[in-house]
């Protein structure tokens, strides 16, 4: 009996992915990495390489978008397949909706990012709230919190971020149809 493929990648949508695996009875095991790795290319490459080594005798589907400048090279060198999308938000919303909100100036918030905001922001920008606020205000018009059927209630934490960064907060209820489609294509490509 052969081992099921391993989905190795970002844990930002771990609850949603685990739900879809169970719902579809996909023969797929998972190895999720910290969602905060995308802000540190060196750590992301290192953790992903370590994961690929852990699963070197298995079929691997890499669950990442273009989160590292050498992502395609990492995937190709390790003879595995990657989910096809720019990033996890595009996987969740689909390319058209993702582009539409991005064009409107949205900065997307997902539960894990919000709950780990301080650690990620300090690692990225340092402990400089005024500079961080200015960067967000120059780059974005609003925060768009994405709620999936698997999300917990992170409203209060998102509202604190909104106030701290001086940007309004909007919400979007998101189903898992697009994410399910991305995962199905990746699994089919791997067969």
Buried (B, 14 or more C-beta within 10 A) or exposed (E): EEEBBBBBBBBBBBBBBBBBBEEEEBEBBBBBBBBBBBBBBEBBBEBBEEBBEEBEEBBBBBBBBEBBEEBEEBBEEBEBBBBEBBBBBBBBBBEEBBEEBBEEEBBBBBBBBBBBBEEBBEEEBEEEEEEBBEBBEEEBBBBBBBBBEBBEEBBEBBBBBBEBBEBEBBEBEBEBEBBBEBBEBBBEEBE
